[in-house]
Amino acid sequence: MVTGNVGETDKARTGLTYQCLNGQSRGREMSTFPTTPCTGGIFTTQHFPA
Amino acid sequence: MFNTKNTNGFLNSPACPSSHPVRVPQVAYETVWDTTKFNALWKSGQPNPYVWSFEGKADGSGTHADYLFGWKGDSLQRAMDKSECFYDGCGAITKQQMSVANQCQIPVTVKEETDGCEYFFEEGKGVAEC
């Protein structure tokens, strides 16, 4: 089961989203890695098929 | 289902096109990556220090998981036949409460130390030693 392409490093995939956690609150869904520090961790969602 | 092509949001599954008559389930993984122990590693204004580790590349861009499941009787087929599954529920199909599901236990079969890792920094990088 694969979402996205492991050979690609510069393209966002809609089957994989990120949310930046600050404390208990989740930020908006993003298609790429968070660009600001996430003091509560990083929340990822993968859908398959995507 | 989660539409990852157009709306990037949840919608009721439409009828399958005649060219693809077999409906299959869609799987969603939600993972919380506990990077809080490395908060000192990423200061505001600095670039993201984290990468996915996969395929042996230093800037690996993949992640991997395996999914095992069992469906009682014909429940999966019934879930696919009628478009009423939404995230963690499938309409009329009986859903087990998490408090009940969490009582299910099996003996540990892979004896591996996974707790008690110590984290420290080495040359500006986060390192874990277990």
N, CA and C atoms of all chains as a GROMACS GRO file, in nm:
protein
  540
    1MET      N    1   0.085  -0.119   0.000
    1MET     CA    2   0.000   0.000   0.000
    1MET      C    3   0.088   0.123   0.000
    2VAL      N    4   0.080   0.201  -0.101
    2VAL     CA    5   0.167   0.317  -0.114
    2VAL      C    6   0.082   0.440  -0.145
    3THR      N    7   0.106   0.546  -0.072
    3THR     CA    8   0.047   0.675  -0.104
    3THR      C    9   0.159   0.765  -0.151
    4GLY      N   10   0.146   0.819  -0.269
    4GLY     CA   11   0.250   0.905  -0.320
    4GLY      C   12   0.361   0.826  -0.386
    5ASN      N   13   0.474   0.888  -0.403
    5ASN     CA   14   0.586   0.828  -0.472
    5ASN      C   15   0.712   0.851  -0.389
    6VAL      N   16   0.771   0.742  -0.341
    6VAL     CA   17   0.887   0.757  -0.253
    6VAL      C   18   1.006   0.816  -0.326
    7GLY      N   19   1.004   0.817  -0.459
    7GLY     CA   20   1.115   0.874  -0.535
    7GLY      C   21   1.105   1.024  -0.551
    8GLU      N   22   0.992   1.082  -0.510
    8GLU     CA   23   0.975   1.226  -0.528
    8GLU      C   24   1.000   1.298  -0.397
    9THR      N   25   1.068   1.408  -0.405
    9THR     CA   26   1.096   1.485  -0.284
    9THR      C   27   1.041   1.626  -0.289
   10ASP      N   28   0.984   1.664  -0.401
   10ASP     CA   29   0.944   1.804  -0.411
   10ASP      C   30   0.799   1.824  -0.451
   11LYS      N   31   0.719   1.718  -0.444
   11LYS     CA   32   0.579   1.736  -0.484
   11LYS      C   33   0.486   1.700  -0.369
   12ALA      N   34   0.386   1.780  -0.351
   12ALA     CA   35   0.286   1.749  -0.249
   12ALA      C   36   0.189   1.646  -0.304
   13ARG      N   37   0.140   1.559  -0.217
   13ARG     CA   38   0.044   1.456  -0.258
   13ARG      C   39  -0.081   1.473  -0.174
   14THR      N   40  -0.194   1.480  -0.239
   14THR     CA   41  -0.316   1.503  -0.163
   14THR      C   42  -0.351   1.384  -0.075
   15GLY      N   43  -0.296   1.267  -0.099
   15GLY     CA   44  -0.324   1.153  -0.013
   15GLY      C   45  -0.249   1.159   0.118
   16LEU      N   46  -0.163   1.257   0.133
   16LEU     CA   47  -0.083   1.272   0.254
   16LEU      C   48  -0.091   1.417   0.299
   17THR      N   49  -0.144   1.441   0.417
   17THR     CA   50  -0.156   1.578   0.466
   17THR      C   51  -0.094   1.591   0.604
   18TYR      N   52  -0.058   1.712   0.637
   18TYR     CA   53   0.008   1.741   0.763
   18TYR      C   54  -0.069   1.848   0.838
   19GLN      N   55  -0.068   1.834   0.971
   19GLN     CA   56  -0.122   1.942   1.054
   19GLN      C   57  -0.023   1.968   1.166
   20CYS      N   58   0.002   2.095   1.192
   20CYS     CA   59   0.099   2.135   1.292
   20CYS      C   60   0.029   2.142   1.427
   21LEU      N   61   0.076   2.067   1.523
   21LEU     CA   62   0.016   2.068   1.655
   21LEU      C   63   0.089   2.168   1.744
   22ASN      N   64   0.010   2.256   1.806
   22ASN     CA   65   0.066   2.346   1.907
   22ASN      C   66  -0.014   2.325   2.033
   23GLY      N   67   0.048   2.263   2.132
   23GLY     CA   68  -0.029   2.221   2.248
   23GLY      C   69  -0.129   2.118   2.202
   24GLN      N   70  -0.255   2.139   2.230
   24GLN     CA   71  -0.358   2.044   2.190
   24GLN      C   72  -0.429   2.083   2.062
   25SER      N   73  -0.399   2.199   2.007
   25SER     CA   74  -0.476   2.244   1.892
   25SER      C   75  -0.407   2.206   1.760
   26ARG      N   76  -0.490   2.167   1.665
   26ARG     CA   77  -0.440   2.128   1.534
   26ARG      C   78  -0.449   2.245   1.439
   27GLY      N   79  -0.345   2.265   1.361
   27GLY     CA   80  -0.350   2.369   1.258
   27GLY      C   81  -0.428   2.320   1.138
   28ARG      N   82  -0.432   2.400   1.034
   28ARG     CA   83  -0.503   2.363   0.912
   28ARG      C   84  -0.427   2.252   0.840
   29GLU      N   85  -0.499   2.180   0.755
   29GLU     CA   86  -0.435   2.073   0.679
   29GLU      C   87  -0.345   2.132   0.571
   30MET      N   88  -0.224   2.078   0.561
   30MET     CA   89  -0.131   2.125   0.459
   30MET      C   90  -0.083   2.007   0.376
   31SER      N   91  -0.039   2.034   0.256
   31SER     CA   92   0.009   1.928   0.168
   31SER      C   93   0.158   1.902   0.183
   32THR      N   94   0.226   1.989   0.254
   32THR     CA   95   0.370   1.971   0.273
   32THR      C   96   0.402   1.975   0.421
   33PHE      N   97   0.525   1.940   0.452
   33PHE     CA   98   0.572   1.945   0.590
   33PHE      C   99   0.546   2.085   0.648
   34PRO      N  100   0.512   2.094   0.777
   34PRO     CA  101   0.498   2.226   0.837
   34PRO      C  102   0.625   2.308   0.823
   35THR      N  103   0.610   2.438   0.809
   35THR     CA  104   0.726   2.524   0.789
   35THR      C  105   0.760   2.603   0.915
   36THR      N  106   0.672   2.594   1.015
   36THR     CA  107   0.700   2.660   1.143
   36THR      C  108   0.700   2.554   1.252
   37PRO      N  109   0.770   2.578   1.364
   37PRO     CA  110   0.780   2.477   1.470
   37PRO      C  111   0.643   2.433   1.521
   38CYS      N  112   0.629   2.306   1.548
   38CYS     CA  113   0.505   2.248   1.599
   38CYS      C  114   0.536   2.190   1.737
   39THR      N  115   0.509   2.271   1.839
   39THR     CA  116   0.551   2.231   1.974
   39THR      C  117   0.473   2.113   2.027
   40GLY      N  118   0.360   2.082   1.965
   40GLY     CA  119   0.280   1.969   2.011
   40GLY      C  120   0.300   1.843   1.927
   41GLY      N  121   0.386   1.850   1.828
   41GLY     CA  122   0.409   1.736   1.741
   41GLY      C  123   0.352   1.761   1.602
   42ILE      N  124   0.362   1.659   1.518
   42ILE     CA  125   0.314   1.670   1.380
   42ILE      C  126   0.210   1.561   1.356
   43PHE      N  127   0.094   1.601   1.307
   43PHE     CA  128  -0.018   1.510   1.284
   43PHE      C  129  -0.027   1.483   1.134
   44THR      N  130  -0.016   1.358   1.095
   44THR     CA  131  -0.024   1.327   0.952
   44THR      C  132  -0.145   1.240   0.924
   45THR      N  133  -0.203   1.258   0.808
   45THR     CA  134  -0.315   1.177   0.764
   45THR      C  135  -0.283   1.120   0.626
   46GLN      N  136  -0.296   0.989   0.613
   46GLN     CA  137  -0.275   0.925   0.484
   46GLN      C  138  -0.403   0.858   0.441
   47HIS      N  139  -0.440   0.873   0.315
   47HIS     CA  140  -0.554   0.803   0.260
   47HIS      C  141  -0.507   0.712   0.149
   48PHE      N  142  -0.561   0.590   0.148
   48PHE     CA  143  -0.533   0.499   0.038
   48PHE      C  144  -0.661   0.429  -0.001
   49PRO      N  145  -0.697   0.425  -0.127
   49PRO     CA  146  -0.627   0.492  -0.237
   49PRO      C  147  -0.644   0.643  -0.233
   50ALA      N  148  -0.552   0.710  -0.299
   50ALA     CA  149  -0.556   0.856  -0.300
   50ALA      C  150  -0.556   0.906  -0.444
   51MET      N  151  -1.633   0.864   0.166
   51MET     CA  152  -1.496   0.850   0.119
   51MET      C  153  -1.428   0.986   0.122
   52PHE      N  154  -1.296   0.984   0.124
   52PHE     CA  155  -1.222   1.110   0.122
   52PHE      C  156  -1.177   1.136  -0.021
   53ASN      N  157  -1.224   1.245  -0.077
   53ASN     CA  158  -1.190   1.278  -0.215
   53ASN      C  159  -1.055   1.346  -0.219
   54THR      N  160  -0.954   1.277  -0.265
   54THR     CA  161  -0.820   1.335  -0.267
   54THR      C  162  -0.786   1.394  -0.404
   55LYS      N  163  -0.880   1.388  -0.496
   55LYS     CA  164  -0.850   1.440  -0.630
   55LYS      C  165  -0.898   1.583  -0.648
   56ASN      N  166  -1.023   1.606  -0.610
   56ASN     CA  167  -1.082   1.737  -0.640
   56ASN      C  168  -1.102   1.822  -0.516
   57THR      N  169  -1.188   1.775  -0.426
   57THR     CA  170  -1.228   1.862  -0.315
   57THR      C  171  -1.139   1.847  -0.194
   58ASN      N  172  -1.062   1.736  -0.190
   58ASN     CA  173  -0.979   1.712  -0.072
   58ASN      C  174  -1.063   1.712   0.056
   59GLY      N  175  -1.182   1.656   0.047
   59GLY     CA  176  -1.267   1.649   0.166
   59GLY      C  177  -1.355   1.525   0.158
   60PHE      N  178  -1.433   1.506   0.265
   60PHE     CA  179  -1.518   1.387   0.272
   60PHE      C  180  -1.647   1.407   0.194
   61LEU      N  181  -1.691   1.304   0.128
   61LEU     CA  182  -1.820   1.306   0.060
   61LEU      C  183  -1.874   1.164   0.057
   62ASN      N  184  -2.006   1.152   0.043
   62ASN     CA  185  -2.067   1.019   0.029
   62ASN      C  186  -2.019   0.956  -0.101
   63SER      N  187  -1.986   0.828  -0.092
   63SER     CA  188  -1.936   0.759  -0.212
   63SER      C  189  -2.044   0.753  -0.318
   64PRO      N  190  -2.016   0.804  -0.439
   64PRO     CA  191  -2.114   0.792  -0.547
   64PRO      C  192  -2.116   0.649  -0.600
   65ALA      N  193  -2.209   0.621  -0.688
   65ALA     CA  194  -2.215   0.488  -0.749
   65ALA      C  195  -2.089   0.465  -0.830
   66CYS      N  196  -2.043   0.340  -0.830
   66CYS     CA  197  -1.924   0.307  -0.908
   66CYS      C  198  -1.956   0.315  -1.056
   67PRO      N  199  -1.862   0.361  -1.137
   67PRO     CA  200  -1.887   0.361  -1.282
   67PRO      C  201  -1.894   0.219  -1.334
   68SER      N  202  -1.964   0.200  -1.445
   68SER     CA  203  -1.986   0.065  -1.498
   68SER      C  204  -1.852  -0.001  -1.535
   69SER      N  205  -1.751   0.081  -1.562
   69SER     CA  206  -1.621   0.024  -1.598
   69SER      C  207  -1.548  -0.033  -1.477
   70HIS      N  208  -1.591   0.007  -1.355
   70HIS     CA  209  -1.526  -0.038  -1.231
   70HIS      C  210  -1.633  -0.077  -1.131
   71PRO      N  211  -1.694  -0.193  -1.147
   71PRO     CA  212  -1.814  -0.226  -1.069
   71PRO      C  213  -1.786  -0.272  -0.926
   72VAL      N  214  -1.662  -0.298  -0.887
   72VAL     CA  215  -1.634  -0.352  -0.754
   72VAL      C  216  -1.586  -0.240  -0.662
   73ARG      N  217  -1.666  -0.213  -0.560
   73ARG     CA  218  -1.626  -0.109  -0.464
   73ARG      C  219  -1.526  -0.166  -0.366
   74VAL      N  220  -1.421  -0.091  -0.337
   74VAL     CA  221  -1.320  -0.134  -0.240
   74VAL      C  222  -1.313  -0.030  -0.128
   75PRO      N  223  -1.270  -0.073  -0.009
   75PRO     CA  224  -1.264   0.024   0.101
   75PRO      C  225  -1.146   0.120   0.086
   76GLN      N  226  -1.161   0.234   0.144
   76GLN     CA  227  -1.053   0.333   0.151
   76GLN      C  228  -1.001   0.334   0.294
   77VAL      N  229  -0.872   0.336   0.309
   77VAL     CA  230  -0.811   0.331   0.441
   77VAL      C  231  -0.754   0.468   0.475
   78ALA      N  232  -0.773   0.511   0.599
   78ALA     CA  233  -0.715   0.638   0.644
   78ALA      C  234  -0.629   0.611   0.767
   79TYR      N  235  -0.508   0.659   0.764
   79TYR     CA  236  -0.419   0.652   0.879
   79TYR      C  237  -0.402   0.791   0.936
   80GLU      N  238  -0.420   0.803   1.066
   80GLU     CA  239  -0.385   0.927   1.134
   80GLU      C  240  -0.273   0.896   1.230
   81THR      N  241  -0.165   0.969   1.220
   81THR     CA  242  -0.049   0.945   1.305
   81THR      C  243  -0.008   1.074   1.373
   82VAL      N  244   0.012   1.067   1.502
   82VAL     CA  245   0.068   1.181   1.573
   82VAL      C  246   0.215   1.150   1.596
   83TRP      N  247   0.301   1.229   1.537
   83TRP     CA  248   0.446   1.213   1.555
   83TRP      C  249   0.487   1.299   1.674
   84ASP      N  250   0.530   1.231   1.781
   84ASP     CA  251   0.565   1.303   1.903
   84ASP      C  252   0.704   1.361   1.891
   85THR      N  253   0.713   1.478   1.831
   85THR     CA  254   0.841   1.545   1.816
   85THR      C  255   0.868   1.641   1.930
   86THR      N  256   0.779   1.637   2.032
   86THR     CA  257   0.790   1.737   2.140
   86THR      C  258   0.923   1.726   2.214
   87LYS      N  259   0.981   1.606   2.220
   87LYS     CA  260   1.109   1.593   2.291
   87LYS      C  261   1.222   1.661   2.215
   88PHE      N  262   1.198   1.699   2.093
   88PHE     CA  263   1.299   1.766   2.012
   88PHE      C  264   1.261   1.910   1.984
   89ASN      N  265   1.173   1.966   2.066
   89ASN     CA  266   1.130   2.104   2.040
   89ASN      C  267   1.245   2.202   2.039
   90ALA      N  268   1.350   2.174   2.115
   90ALA     CA  269   1.464   2.265   2.120
   90ALA      C  270   1.542   2.262   1.989
   91LEU      N  271   1.515   2.160   1.908
   91LEU     CA  272   1.588   2.144   1.782
   91LEU      C  273   1.535   2.236   1.673
   92TRP      N  274   1.412   2.282   1.687
   92TRP     CA  275   1.349   2.362   1.582
   92TRP      C  276   1.301   2.493   1.642
   93LYS      N  277   1.378   2.597   1.620
   93LYS     CA  278   1.342   2.726   1.673
   93LYS      C  279   1.270   2.806   1.566
   94SER      N  280   1.186   2.895   1.609
   94SER     CA  281   1.106   2.977   1.517
   94SER      C  282   1.199   3.048   1.419
   95GLY      N  283   1.165   3.044   1.292
   95GLY     CA  284   1.245   3.108   1.189
   95GLY      C  285   1.342   3.012   1.122
   96GLN      N  286   1.366   2.899   1.184
   96GLN     CA  287   1.459   2.802   1.125
   96GLN      C  288   1.382   2.708   1.031
   97PRO      N  289   1.451   2.648   0.935
   97PRO     CA  290   1.379   2.554   0.847
   97PRO      C  291   1.346   2.424   0.921
   98ASN      N  292   1.249   2.354   0.868
   98ASN     CA  293   1.206   2.226   0.924
   98ASN      C  294   1.322   2.127   0.930
   99PRO      N  295   1.357   2.077   1.046
   99PRO     CA  296   1.469   1.982   1.056
   99PRO      C  297   1.429   1.836   1.033
  100TYR      N  298   1.299   1.808   1.017
  100TYR     CA  299   1.253   1.670   1.009
  100TYR      C  300   1.239   1.623   0.865
  101VAL      N  301   1.266   1.497   0.842
  101VAL     CA  302   1.242   1.435   0.712
  101VAL      C  303   1.179   1.299   0.737
  102TRP      N  304   1.109   1.249   0.639
  102TRP     CA  305   1.065   1.111   0.644
  102TRP      C  306   1.189   1.023   0.621
  103SER      N  307   1.195   0.911   0.689
  103SER     CA  308   1.309   0.822   0.667
  103SER      C  309   1.259   0.699   0.593
  104PHE      N  310   1.301   0.682   0.472
  104PHE     CA  311   1.256   0.569   0.392
  104PHE      C  312   1.342   0.561   0.269
  105GLU      N  313   1.359   0.443   0.221
  105GLU     CA  314   1.432   0.421   0.096
  105GLU      C  315   1.579   0.461   0.108
  106GLY      N  316   1.629   0.472   0.230
  106GLY     CA  317   1.773   0.489   0.250
  106GLY      C  318   1.831   0.621   0.207
  107LYS      N  319   1.744   0.717   0.174
  107LYS     CA  320   1.799   0.847   0.134
  107LYS      C  321   1.802   0.939   0.255
  108ALA      N  322   1.903   1.026   0.259
  108ALA     CA  323   1.914   1.118   0.372
  108ALA      C  324   1.793   1.210   0.377
  109ASP      N  325   1.739   1.244   0.263
  109ASP     CA  326   1.619   1.330   0.261
  109ASP      C  327   1.499   1.246   0.220
  110GLY      N  328   1.493   1.123   0.277
  110GLY     CA  329   1.388   1.029   0.242
  110GLY      C  330   1.249   1.089   0.245
  111SER      N  331   1.168   1.047   0.156
  111SER     CA  332   1.037   1.111   0.142
  111SER      C  333   0.925   1.010   0.144
  112GLY      N  334   0.940   0.904   0.220
  112GLY     CA  335   0.834   0.806   0.226
  112GLY      C  336   0.813   0.755   0.367
  113THR      N  337   0.699   0.695   0.387
  113THR     CA  338   0.669   0.631   0.515
  113THR      C  339   0.594   0.503   0.484
  114HIS      N  340   0.591   0.414   0.578
  114HIS     CA  341   0.537   0.281   0.549
  114HIS      C  342   0.456   0.229   0.667
  115ALA      N  343   0.350   0.160   0.637
  115ALA     CA  344   0.273   0.096   0.743
  115ALA      C  345   0.207  -0.028   0.684
  116ASP      N  346   0.179  -0.122   0.768
  116ASP     CA  347   0.105  -0.242   0.726
  116ASP      C  348  -0.031  -0.242   0.796
  117TYR      N  349  -0.128  -0.296   0.730
  117TYR     CA  350  -0.265  -0.291   0.781
  117TYR      C  351  -0.322  -0.432   0.784
  118LEU      N  352  -0.358  -0.477   0.901
  118LEU     CA  353  -0.422  -0.608   0.915
  118LEU      C  354  -0.561  -0.586   0.971
  119PHE      N  355  -0.658  -0.654   0.918
  119PHE     CA  356  -0.792  -0.639   0.973
  119PHE      C  357  -0.872  -0.766   0.953
  120GLY      N  358  -0.976  -0.779   1.028
  120GLY     CA  359  -1.069  -0.890   1.009
  120GLY      C  360  -1.209  -0.838   1.022
  121TRP      N  361  -1.296  -0.880   0.934
  121TRP     CA  362  -1.435  -0.837   0.939
  121TRP      C  363  -1.523  -0.957   0.967
  122LYS      N  364  -1.612  -0.940   1.060
  122LYS     CA  365  -1.698  -1.051   1.102
  122LYS      C  366  -1.802  -1.079   0.994
  123GLY      N  367  -1.807  -1.207   0.953
  123GLY     CA  368  -1.909  -1.248   0.859
  123GLY      C  369  -1.904  -1.169   0.730
  124ASP      N  370  -2.018  -1.115   0.688
  124ASP     CA  371  -2.027  -1.040   0.563
  124ASP      C  372  -2.032  -0.889   0.586
  125SER      N  373  -1.983  -0.847   0.704
  125SER     CA  374  -1.998  -0.705   0.738
  125SER      C  375  -1.925  -0.613   0.641
  126LEU      N  376  -1.807  -0.655   0.593
  126LEU     CA  377  -1.734  -0.569   0.500
  126LEU      C  378  -1.811  -0.556   0.369
  127GLN      N  379  -1.864  -0.667   0.320
  127GLN     CA  380  -1.941  -0.661   0.195
  127GLN      C  381  -2.063  -0.572   0.212
  128ARG      N  382  -2.129  -0.583   0.327
  128ARG     CA  383  -2.247  -0.497   0.351
  128ARG      C  384  -2.205  -0.351   0.358
  129ALA      N  385  -2.088  -0.326   0.416
  129ALA     CA  386  -2.040  -0.188   0.423
  129ALA      C  387  -2.011  -0.132   0.284
  130MET      N  388  -1.964  -0.218   0.195
  130MET     CA  389  -1.932  -0.172   0.059
  130MET      C  390  -2.058  -0.160  -0.027
  131ASP      N  391  -2.160  -0.243   0.003
  131ASP     CA  392  -2.280  -0.244  -0.080
  131ASP      C  393  -2.363  -0.116  -0.062
  132LYS      N  394  -2.357  -0.058   0.056
  132LYS     CA  395  -2.439   0.060   0.082
  132LYS      C  396  -2.348   0.176   0.121
  133SER      N  397  -2.365   0.289   0.059
  133SER     CA  398  -2.274   0.401   0.081
  133SER      C  399  -2.310   0.476   0.207
  134GLU      N  400  -2.272   0.422   0.325
  134GLU     CA  401  -2.301   0.493   0.449
  134GLU      C  402  -2.186   0.488   0.547
  135CYS      N  403  -2.070   0.448   0.500
  135CYS     CA  404  -1.953   0.452   0.588
  135CYS      C  405  -1.899   0.594   0.591
  136PHE      N  406  -1.871   0.642   0.708
  136PHE     CA  407  -1.807   0.772   0.723
  136PHE      C  408  -1.704   0.761   0.834
  137TYR      N  409  -1.577   0.766   0.793
  137TYR     CA  410  -1.464   0.764   0.884
  137TYR      C  411  -1.465   0.641   0.973
  138ASP      N  412  -1.513   0.652   1.096
  138ASP     CA  413  -1.504   0.536   1.185
  138ASP      C  414  -1.638   0.471   1.212
  139GLY      N  415  -1.734   0.492   1.126
  139GLY     CA  416  -1.863   0.428   1.142
  139GLY      C  417  -1.921   0.391   1.006
  140CYS      N  418  -2.006   0.287   1.005
  140CYS     CA  419  -2.068   0.244   0.880
  140CYS      C  420  -2.217   0.227   0.902
  141GLY      N  421  -2.287   0.338   0.923
  141GLY     CA  422  -2.432   0.338   0.928
  141GLY      C  423  -2.488   0.236   1.024
  142ALA      N  424  -2.566   0.143   0.967
  142ALA     CA  425  -2.641   0.047   1.048
  142ALA      C  426  -2.552  -0.065   1.101
  143ILE      N  427  -2.430  -0.078   1.050
  143ILE     CA  428  -2.343  -0.187   1.095
  143ILE      C  429  -2.297  -0.159   1.238
  144THR      N  430  -2.308  -0.259   1.325
  144THR     CA  431  -2.273  -0.243   1.466
  144THR      C  432  -2.128  -0.198   1.481
  145LYS      N  433  -2.110  -0.094   1.560
  145LYS     CA  434  -1.976  -0.042   1.586
  145LYS      C  435  -1.941  -0.069   1.731
  146GLN      N  436  -1.826  -0.126   1.755
  146GLN     CA  437  -1.783  -0.156   1.892
  146GLN      C  438  -1.723  -0.032   1.955
  147GLN      N  439  -1.762  -0.002   2.076
  147GLN     CA  440  -1.706   0.113   2.145
  147GLN      C  441  -1.557   0.091   2.171
  148MET      N  442  -1.482   0.199   2.165
  148MET     CA  443  -1.337   0.190   2.183
  148MET      C  444  -1.302   0.130   2.319
  149SER      N  445  -1.383   0.162   2.422
  149SER     CA  446  -1.354   0.111   2.556
  149SER      C  447  -1.366  -0.040   2.559
  150VAL      N  448  -1.453  -0.096   2.476
  150VAL     CA  449  -1.469  -0.241   2.468
  150VAL      C  450  -1.356  -0.300   2.383
  151ALA      N  451  -1.329  -0.236   2.271
  151ALA     CA  452  -1.225  -0.287   2.180
  151ALA      C  453  -1.089  -0.290   2.250
  152ASN      N  454  -1.064  -0.191   2.334
  152ASN     CA  455  -0.934  -0.184   2.400
  152ASN      C  456  -0.913  -0.293   2.504
  153GLN      N  457  -1.019  -0.367   2.537
  153GLN     CA  458  -1.004  -0.476   2.633
  153GLN      C  459  -0.948  -0.601   2.567
  154CYS      N  460  -0.947  -0.599   2.434
  154CYS     CA  461  -0.896  -0.715   2.362
  154CYS      C  462  -0.745  -0.718   2.375
  155GLN      N  463  -0.692  -0.828   2.422
  155GLN     CA  464  -0.547  -0.836   2.440
  155GLN      C  465  -0.494  -0.966   2.383
  156ILE      N  466  -0.372  -0.959   2.329
  156ILE     CA  467  -0.302  -1.081   2.289
  156ILE      C  468  -0.167  -1.081   2.358
  157PRO      N  469  -0.107  -1.198   2.378
  157PRO     CA  470   0.025  -1.199   2.441
  157PRO      C  471   0.129  -1.133   2.351
  158VAL      N  472   0.228  -1.072   2.413
  158VAL     CA  473   0.337  -1.009   2.338
  158VAL      C  474   0.415  -1.119   2.267
  159THR      N  475   0.430  -1.107   2.136
  159THR     CA  476   0.502  -1.209   2.061
  159THR      C  477   0.638  -1.160   2.010
  160VAL      N  478   0.654  -1.027   2.000
  160VAL     CA  479   0.784  -0.971   1.961
  160VAL      C  480   0.839  -0.901   2.083
  161LYS      N  481   0.934  -0.963   2.149
  161LYS     CA  482   0.988  -0.907   2.273
  161LYS      C  483   1.101  -0.809   2.238
  162GLU      N  484   1.062  -0.681   2.234
  162GLU     CA  485   1.156  -0.577   2.191
  162GLU      C  486   1.138  -0.457   2.282
  163GLU      N  487   1.245  -0.401   2.329
  163GLU     CA  488   1.240  -0.285   2.416
  163GLU      C  489   1.200  -0.163   2.334
  164THR      N  490   1.086  -0.106   2.364
  164THR     CA  491   1.042   0.012   2.290
  164THR      C  492   1.022   0.132   2.379
  165ASP      N  493   1.024   0.112   2.509
  165ASP     CA  494   1.010   0.224   2.602
  165ASP      C  495   1.145   0.258   2.661
  166GLY      N  496   1.151   0.375   2.723
  166GLY     CA  497   1.272   0.412   2.795
  166GLY      C  498   1.385   0.458   2.708
  167CYS      N  499   1.352   0.510   2.589
  167CYS     CA  500   1.459   0.565   2.506
  167CYS      C  501   1.504   0.698   2.563
  168GLU      N  502   1.634   0.721   2.558
  168GLU     CA  503   1.687   0.849   2.603
  168GLU      C  504   1.720   0.934   2.481
  169TYR      N  505   1.684   1.058   2.489
  169TYR     CA  506   1.710   1.149   2.377
  169TYR      C  507   1.817   1.249   2.415
  170PHE      N  508   1.908   1.272   2.327
  170PHE     CA  509   2.006   1.376   2.351
  170PHE      C  510   2.047   1.436   2.217
  171PHE      N  511   2.123   1.542   2.222
  171PHE     CA  512   2.162   1.612   2.100
  171PHE      C  513   2.310   1.589   2.075
  172GLU      N  514   2.342   1.564   1.951
  172GLU     CA  515   2.481   1.543   1.912
  172GLU      C  516   2.506   1.625   1.787
  173GLU      N  517   2.597   1.719   1.796
  173GLU     CA  518   2.630   1.805   1.683
  173GLU      C  519   2.504   1.866   1.621
  174GLY      N  520   2.414   1.914   1.707
  174GLY     CA  521   2.296   1.984   1.657
  174GLY      C  522   2.187   1.891   1.608
  175LYS      N  523   2.209   1.759   1.612
  175LYS     CA  524   2.107   1.666   1.566
  175LYS      C  525   2.047   1.595   1.687
  176GLY      N  526   1.923   1.560   1.676
  176GLY     CA  527   1.859   1.483   1.783
  176GLY      C  528   1.896   1.336   1.768
  177VAL      N  529   1.930   1.272   1.876
  177VAL     CA  530   1.967   1.130   1.871
  177VAL      C  531   1.890   1.058   1.980
  178ALA      N  532   1.845   0.939   1.951
  178ALA     CA  533   1.776   0.858   2.051
  178ALA      C  534   1.856   0.732   2.076
  179GLU      N  535   1.873   0.699   2.203
  179GLU     CA  536   1.945   0.578   2.240
  179GLU      C  537   1.854   0.496   2.331
  180CYS      N  538   1.830   0.371   2.296
  180CYS     CA  539   1.735   0.292   2.374
  180CYS      C  540   1.808   0.181   2.448
   0.00000   0.00000   0.00000
